[in-house]
Amino acid sequence: MIVPNPQTPSLPRRMACWMYEGMLMFGVAFIADYLFSTLSQTRHALDNRHAQQAFLFVIFGIYFVWFWAKGQTLAMKTWNIRVVDVHGAPITQTRALLRYALSWLWFLPPLALSWLLNLPAREGAVLTLGWVPIWAILARFHPQKQFWHDAWAGTRLVTWVAPAKAKRQAGSKATAPDQP
């Protein structure tokens, strides 16, 4: 199914979807962390920290690649946003995986800078909170107003409302009484 005349959702709508996705990911992270901690019998939060982060990275990847290859995550359905390729067709799992890897540009630059400068967590958080709006605003410089990680992945976000399902008429038709 190709999306005809794709329209880019507004930046505030995409960011609201992004925030909602973050709230949903809190639940995914909570369950994944619980599973990891139980299976690895981790007793302290800092034990197995790097393995736990790698596990979450993989779980998040599975979540996003799975749903993006189907067109939408739950948050995207709520905000009537769909991810498609540059031609408006559904994306493959390979392209969804590339989009997932590139989407880490929302966080990696400030995290890498925090690590390089050995900043305390609070300063790293402030740096990240400053970077996210900058990265979002940079979408205004893209010709179709897409996020740059989408442009580099060969994907785009479009406004999409699911077509109304055809009502089943079988059994709902009133039958006329038999006439003599």
N, C-alpha and C positions, 0 to 999 in steps of 0.2 A: 504494500500500500504506500503510495507516494503522496506526500502532503502537498495539495495544490496551493499555490500562492502563499508560501510560508511567510508569516509575519513574526518578527522578533518581539518577544515579550519585553515590556518596559524594564528598565534596570531596577526600580523599586520592587516590582513584582518578582523578578528573578532573585533578588536578595531576600525577600520575604520567604520565598521557597527554600532558599539556601539556609535560612535560620530555622525553618520548620524541619528541614532535613537534619540539621544538627541536633534538634531535640529528639527526633526519632532515632538518630544514631546513638544517643545516650543510652537508650534501651538496648540496642544491639550490643554496644560496648559492655554494658552491665552484665548481660547474659553471657557474652563471650568471656569476659573476665572471670565470672563465677565458674564457668566451665573449665577454663584454663587453670585457675587456682585449685579447683577440686581435683582435676586429673593430675596436676603436677604436685599436689599436696603442698602448695606454697603457704607458709604460715605468716610471712611478713611481706608487706607491700613492695619492698625493695628487692626481695629475693626474686631471682629469675626475671628481673625487670626488662632486660633486652629481649629475652625470648617471648615475654608477654607482649611487648610492643610489636615484635615481628608477627606474632599470632594475630593481634588486632589488625595489623596492616593487611594480612591475608584475608581475614574475615570481612573487613571493609571492602576489599577488592572483590571478593565473591559476591557480596551484596550488590555493589554498584554495577559490576559487569553483568550480572544476571538480569537486573532490572533494566539497565540501559539497553541491553540487547533486545529486550521486550518493548522498549520505547519509553518507559516511565517508571520512576520510583513512586512510592505512595505520596510523598510530598509533591512531586511533579503532577500527579493526577489531581491532587487537591487544588493546585494553582493553574491547572489547564496548560501545562507546559510539557512538551515532548522533545526528546533528543532524536535528531535525524542526521543523515549525512548531508553533504553540501548540495545534493540533488533532491533532497526531500524524502529519500528512501530510508527504511529502517537500517540501523547500524549493525554490523557484525559483532561477534564477541571479541574478535581481534581488535577492531576499532574501539570498542567499549573499554578494552584493557588499556589501549594507548591513551584514551581519554582519562581513565583512572590515574595512570602514571603521571600524566601532565597536569591533572587537577591538583596534585600536591604542590603546585606553584602557589597555591593560596597560602601555604604554610611553610614550605621549605626555606625560602630566602630569609625570613626573620629567625627561624629556628637555627639555621646554619650560622647566621651572624651572631646570634646569642651564644652559640657553642664556641665559635671562634674567639669572641671577646670575653668568654667565660662570665657572662652576665648572670646575675641572680634571677630566679624564676619570675619575680615580679617585673623586673625590667624587660625580660624576654616576652612576657605577656603583653606589656605595653607596646613593645615593638611589633608584635603580631597584630594587636588591635589597631595599630597604625597602618600596617601593611595591607590588611584586608580591604579597607575602603579604597586605598590607592590602586590595588589590583582590579577592583570592581570598576573604578572610574576610568581606568585605561581602556575599558570596552568601548567607551565613547569615541576612541580614535580608530576603531575597526570600521571598515566601510559598511558592514551590515550591523554594527553595534553588538557584535558577538564578543564573548570573553575570548582572550587570546589563546588559552589552552584549547578551547573548542576549535578555533581556526587552525591551530597546528595539528590537532587530531583529525581534522577533516570532518568535524561534526558541527552542528548548530542547534540552538534551542529555538523552538517555534511555539507559537500559540496553537493549541489544538484542543478541541472539544470533541469528546467521543460522540459519534453519530447516535441518534436515538434508535433504540432497538425496535424493530418492527413488532408491533403487537400481534400476538397470535390470534387469529380470527377463528380458528377452529374451535368449535364448541361455544363460542361467544355470540354466534349469530342467532337471532331470534327466528324461530320457524313459524311460518304462517299456518294457521289451522287448515286442515284438509277441507277442500270445498267439494260439494257434490257434483 
